């Protein structure tokens, strides 16, 4: 009966999970607070000390009000995408109304159906991990509630039937008692576990084989998953929402010195992702523009085979080469993040990457698919020589790839900065190239210092960063507002450099500032996305400049730290796996999985067969069995298999006999096996022996039902008594006689005799 | 043993919803919907598999049903055995089948459905290799011999989508005793000859006051029983034995000589003659029960049918035999009019003659100086006792005690 008593509370918990799930799916946390509080209160109101339920007429009025609200919402908004959220909210209010009503069997059924609709509506809204966790909890609890609901229905049905069938004049109607065996909660739990496991396995199988891409583009699946990345490949200064403050771990990075020892750099590491060299003042947007001379090399990694050189010819890695090991966490992207300058690449998977020589950018070639690799390593040379850079970049590296910045305001600002620092705009005409490059670098340094000064303020709050139509955000930053985030600073520096003819380009990526001493690696979070500038410092080389005030950046990073960061990595890891394996599971992944399973299965079976063949050959050679040795071994194998089967059958039979008779001690089982055979014959003839009934009494009952076999059954039972309790050994003649008797009984009952 | 599967309406709704979700999953790039579709498919597959395996191992046997009584609950018990080694059974319903193969062979008149409304036993759980007993409570509406034929055990566990049933045949018979009507106690006193103390002496010694005889003293006899005068005469202790008071006696005569179609009745009393006869039988049963409770020796004579008169006996089981005889009366048999020839005489017992519609003056003429009490079924209202207050509680207590004894 305890099981049935738990049903109302579990149904209530299920309703709460459904309400919470829908609110999480629609990210309506205000609705969660209101609806959740109302739903939670319903238990006390209806089941509390003075339990009261909503009268039917009040519930109907509330239902009509909810319907009108939903209808008006739909009319006002009208979009097809909003229908599911409107229907979901309407269902949510219905669920809350139902929680306050009195609950019979039908009401509980309606409540469960409403919760199912709620969860389905939530699934149509989102694919977040948080909702998925609630969905899984709902499914598991829902299974238990559904099973209990069936028993609740049975009990109520029996109770109502007993009441209604009793005449009105009946003085006393016996109550319905729950008839149970031993330990029903345990049996129920076992059944629930079995059904849950079986259900999950089948549902996963359906999930894997369900055809994707039939009625929609597969890229939409990947797009859903790719939204979770924190990195972007362009810069849009007009959009203020691009800076992420999420503390979610993107990846971890371990830096090894040339000796292979993990080290921490004194300066933050800047990990290059995208190189942007073209600016649109009207849009305020930086993008990548590839020059005609830029080439792309294809790099093939074979997991575990070591580093693949990026340069042509390969760069000498024995000197001044650091190794950067990246382990992906929650981020999923096809971009390789490496500090300047990458010279070789290794990956734990067989993949093909593209290496763009002009920008030294590395990308996975599986364009729209999530970057499913979990770990890669890049060897870098922070102070690469010109020869190294020539090997990496080729002729494309020497080509000027940027245009100037045509803005008088910017030029005026640049000149002012140089004037304040007593720097000449142009180097001496006859100066050697080296001097000219240094001059350009000093100009770039001056611009960086100016932006890092107190005249400019770093902030992520751009609510006051107003722009008129066709305003250039970079110019506005430099001349009017003088506050912004790293993209504004980098864009401003690049603009200043270009306005005076210094080649500069914007680079986006991540900045690694947080170092975990215990794990000896950097932790890079989504909020560490950053932008800086590269200025050409030679024919093939570029120097890195970060105009963002470093103290401000560090202070901002420190301020965002919290105690949750220590535990976030667990959730981030799970969310990454969720997005990677589940959300982004598409037809290509299905094909890959099928290929792996099929190929792997065939390879394994082939390996096993080959092993057996080799074993047979070895045995044959050892015992010198000759050409017919395989046949002999085959026969031996058959005999062994038959022996195993026989042993198993005998063991099972003896266990069955012991269980049926309650045999303990040293009595030979074969002496009493005939009695079990008799019981088996009678069971086959639909005459089972109840456990509580003694054998002789059972024999008498059988004689009453089937007089034609009564005597024979009694004879066998009496023989059993003699052997079992009288310690009279069973002779061979008696055994044969009893076998014959049992066969005769089987024949009379027209059932299969025991073997 | 027949097994059947019935697809219920919720299953059709469920499958339709699953198809809808499947179409939505195919139409939208949402793997959660695919997962939900998988859950729905898994649920129905798992449910079908589990329920099929569950019902494979169920065995049900009806235990010997006890007799019932009109207006009282009849408990029919079942032994449900689970032969599965690993899987338990949940939420079973056991019910009597209205039409079984056995019933077609036998006469249709005694099928149980004509005597009581359907009822079922609910079993919440049967563990692996366990046997439990469940009971169904029936409310018989008329007396007679009923036949219980086929049994069916069904369940829609675990998800309520498909109902699986297993039916078997097990023919058994039981009796439904007539309804017991609470009667006025004064009726009994009116027919008891010479009061409740009886007017005859028993043939064995006891603790009464009348002289029975003398015998020699035996160790253990009370000294108060010693006859001193005789002891002085014979010079050995002599004991006087006293009589044992005999209980009062009552014979109930049920007069069914007149055929049913010749009975006179008013629709205000009863809708038809058969009902009057049933009321008469109930009155006879009620008298017997009431008299036995008062310590009477009772006997029954049925006139008009082939029933032998029973001797006058005392005790609960004797009354149960009489009630069983009344329950087994077949009113469809042809009636014999024997006048008063079957009436016992010289019994020194009170006589109650119960007729369905009108008293027969031929009966009871030789019943002795106190005469017989002639009552008819049409007088039921005036004979019924008032059950308000203490008398009702006493009657209720007795009824429960009788149920416990049964």
Interface residues (C-beta under 8 A of the other chain):
Chain A: X1 X3 X4 X119 X120 X123 X124 X126 X127 X131 X132 X135 X139 X143 X146 X147 X149 X150 X151 X153 X154 X155 X157 X158 X161 X162 X165 X166 X167 X169 X170 X171 X172 X173 X174 X176 X178 X179 X180 X181 X182 X183 X184 X187 X188 X190 X191 X194 X195 X198 X199 X200 X201 X202 X203 X204 X205 X206 X207 X210 X211 X214 X215 X216 X217 X218 X220 X221 X223 X224 X582 X583 X585 X686 X688 X690 X691 X692
Chain B: X1 X21 X24 X25 X26 X27 X28 X29 X30 X31 X32 X33 X34 X35 X36 X37 X38 X39 X41 X42 X43 X45 X46 X47 X49 X50 X59 X61 X71 X73 X75 X79 X81 X82 X83 X87 X88 X90 X91 X93 X117 X118 X119 X120 X121 X122 X123 X124 X125 X126 X127 X128 X130 X131 X132 X133 X134 X137 X138 X139 X141 X156 X157 X158 X159 X160 X168 X396 X399 X400
